[in-house]
Amino acid sequence: MPDPVSVEVPGTDPGRLTAQLRFVLEVDRLKSVTRRNLLVDGSRRENSAEHSWYLALSARVFAEYAPPETDIDRVTEMLLIHDVVEVDAGDTFIYGADEQVRGQQVRERAAADRIFSLLPEEQALQARAVWDEFEARETPEARFARAIDRIAPMLANAATDGGTWTEYNVSKDQVLEKVKIIAEGSPQLGEYARGLIEDAATKGYLADS
């Protein structure tokens, strides 16, 4: 991680600003974390920074399908923060090897401990609380954020003639299993996802179960 350039800024706490600069320089590495999903135009795979921005914007667009009284600002914050841990842990393919998926939580919690600690203490605690809330999936905001996180790759795969579904021989049943999380956060988006999967199966994008 490069050290921030030292500049005297009147009216700021130099140590606090330096910590904040270290954090934003560190999470710039998300731009280099390549995910499995293709961009919708099929030109290349997306990176985790693009993924996080896309989800945050999608949450705003789909806000009307969130549970009543859902705090969309909180949802957006979760989606911008949730994959910061991939700086250390990398992207775990949702349909990957069992042992890799099983170790995901351990890897990501260790990454959260290190990366959020770069921030000033109260910002570190706030960011970690948002990340933990997303992971726990116990609030309407967390469940809606997870629904957005799950449906976005499905949209990309449907738009790219199966994308990673066909590349990794993913079955219809495997994808339908992920719809449970979408429906939990948004019944409307869950219903759309089920229809999307039926269409993908008809087109031969999904392997037989």
C-alpha positions in Angstrom: 0.0 0.0 0.0 1.5 3.4 -1.0 1.9 6.0 1.8 -0.2 9.1 1.3 1.6 12.2 0.3 2.1 14.4 3.4 0.4 17.8 3.1 -0.4 20.2 5.9 -4.1 21.1 5.7 -5.2 23.8 8.2 -8.2 22.8 10.3 -7.7 19.0 10.0 -6.3 16.4 12.3 -3.2 15.2 10.4 -3.3 11.7 11.8 -7.0 11.3 11.1 -6.7 12.5 7.5 -3.7 10.2 6.9 -5.7 7.2 8.1 -8.6 8.1 5.8 -6.2 8.5 2.9 -4.5 5.1 3.6 -7.9 3.4 3.6 -9.1 4.9 0.3 -5.7 4.1 -1.4 -5.9 0.6 -0.1 -9.5 -0.1 -1.4 -8.4 1.2 -4.8 -7.1 -2.3 -5.2 -10.7 -3.5 -5.7 -10.3 -2.2 -9.3 -7.8 -5.1 -9.8 -10.0 -7.9 -8.3 -11.5 -9.7 -11.3 -14.8 -11.4 -10.9 -16.3 -14.3 -13.0 -19.2 -12.4 -14.5 -18.9 -10.7 -17.8 -20.0 -7.2 -18.4 -23.4 -7.0 -20.1 -21.8 -6.3 -23.4 -19.7 -9.4 -23.1 -16.4 -7.6 -23.7 -14.6 -8.6 -20.5 -15.1 -9.7 -16.9 -16.1 -7.1 -14.4 -14.0 -6.1 -11.4 -15.2 -5.8 -7.8 -15.1 -2.0 -7.8 -17.4 -1.9 -10.8 -19.6 -4.5 -9.2 -20.0 -2.5 -6.0 -20.9 0.7 -7.9 -23.4 -1.1 -10.1 -25.1 -2.7 -7.1 -25.4 0.6 -5.3 -27.0 2.3 -8.3 -29.3 -0.7 -8.9 -30.5 -0.5 -5.3 -31.6 3.1 -6.0 -33.3 2.2 -9.2 -35.1 -0.8 -7.6 -35.9 1.0 -4.3 -39.7 0.7 -4.9 -39.4 -3.1 -4.6 -37.7 -3.0 -1.2 -39.8 -3.8 1.9 -41.8 -0.8 3.3 -39.7 1.7 5.3 -36.4 0.3 4.0 -33.6 2.9 4.4 -32.1 2.9 0.9 -29.2 5.1 2.0 -28.2 2.3 4.4 -28.7 -0.3 1.6 -26.4 1.8 -0.7 -23.8 2.1 2.0 -23.8 -1.7 2.5 -23.4 -2.4 -1.2 -20.5 0.1 -1.4 -18.7 -1.6 1.5 -19.7 -5.3 1.3 -16.9 -6.3 -1.1 -14.1 -4.2 0.3 -12.8 -7.4 1.9 -12.1 -8.8 -1.5 -8.9 -6.6 -1.5 -7.4 -9.4 0.6 -9.9 -12.3 0.2 -10.4 -12.1 -3.5 -13.7 -13.0 -5.2 -15.3 -16.3 -4.3 -17.2 -17.8 -7.1 -20.7 -18.6 -5.9 -20.8 -21.9 -7.8 -17.1 -22.7 -7.1 -15.5 -25.6 -5.3 -17.1 -26.5 -1.9 -13.9 -26.0 0.1 -13.4 -22.6 -1.4 -16.9 -21.5 -0.6 -16.7 -22.9 3.0 -13.5 -20.9 3.7 -15.0 -17.7 2.4 -16.3 -16.5 5.7 -13.0 -17.0 7.5 -11.0 -15.3 4.8 -13.4 -12.3 4.6 -13.6 -11.8 8.3 -9.9 -11.6 8.6 -9.8 -9.1 5.7 -12.5 -7.0 7.4 -10.4 -6.9 10.6 -7.4 -5.6 8.7 -8.9 -3.2 6.2 -11.5 -1.4 8.3 -8.9 -0.9 11.0 -7.1 1.4 8.7 -9.8 4.0 9.3 -10.0 6.3 12.3 -11.6 4.4 15.2 -15.2 5.6 15.0 -15.3 5.3 11.2 -13.8 1.8 11.4 -16.5 0.8 13.9 -19.2 2.2 11.7 -18.0 0.6 8.5 -17.5 -2.8 10.3 -21.0 -2.6 11.7 -22.5 -2.0 8.2 -20.4 -4.9 6.8 -21.5 -7.2 9.7 -25.2 -6.2 9.1 -24.9 -7.1 5.5 -23.4 -10.5 6.3 -25.9 -11.3 9.1 -28.9 -10.6 6.8 -31.2 -9.9 9.7 -32.6 -6.4 8.8 -34.8 -5.4 5.8 -31.9 -3.3 4.5 -29.4 -6.2 4.6 -31.9 -8.6 3.0 -32.7 -6.2 0.2 -29.0 -5.5 -0.3 -28.3 -9.2 -0.6 -31.2 -9.5 -3.1 -29.5 -6.9 -5.3 -26.2 -8.6 -4.9 -27.7 -11.9 -6.1 -29.8 -10.7 -9.0 -27.1 -8.6 -10.7 -25.0 -11.5 -11.9 -28.2 -13.2 -13.2 -29.0 -10.2 -15.3 -25.5 -10.2 -16.7 -25.6 -14.0 -17.5 -29.0 -13.7 -19.2 -27.7 -10.8 -21.3 -24.5 -12.7 -22.4 -26.1 -16.0 -23.6 -25.6 -17.7 -20.3 -22.3 -16.2 -19.4 -20.7 -18.0 -16.4 -23.7 -20.3 -16.3 -22.7 -22.0 -19.5 -19.0 -21.5 -19.0 -19.1 -23.4 -15.7 -21.9 -25.8 -16.5 -24.2 -24.4 -13.8 -27.5 -26.2 -13.4 -31.0 -24.7 -13.2 -31.4 -26.0 -9.6 -28.1 -24.4 -8.5 -29.4 -21.0 -9.7 -32.9 -21.5 -8.3 -31.3 -22.1 -4.9 -29.9 -18.5 -5.0 -33.3 -17.1 -5.7 -34.3 -17.8 -2.1 -32.1 -14.9 -1.0 -33.5 -12.6 -3.7 -37.1 -13.4 -2.7 -36.3 -13.0 1.0 -35.2 -9.4 0.3 -37.8 -8.5 -2.4 -40.7 -10.8 -3.4 -41.1 -8.9 -6.7 -37.4 -9.2 -7.7 -37.5 -12.9 -6.6 -40.5 -13.5 -8.9 -38.7 -11.8 -11.7 -35.5 -13.9 -11.1 -37.6 -17.1 -11.2 -39.0 -16.1 -14.6 -35.5 -15.1 -15.8 -34.2 -18.6 -14.9 -37.0 -20.4 -16.6 -36.3 -18.4 -19.8 -32.6 -19.2 -19.5 -33.3 -22.9 -19.1 -35.5 -22.8 -22.2 -32.7 -21.2 -24.2 -30.3 -23.9 -23.0 -28.1 -21.6 -20.9 -28.4 -23.9 -17.8 -27.3 -27.5 -17.5 -29.8 -30.2 -16.6 -30.1 -30.7 -12.8 
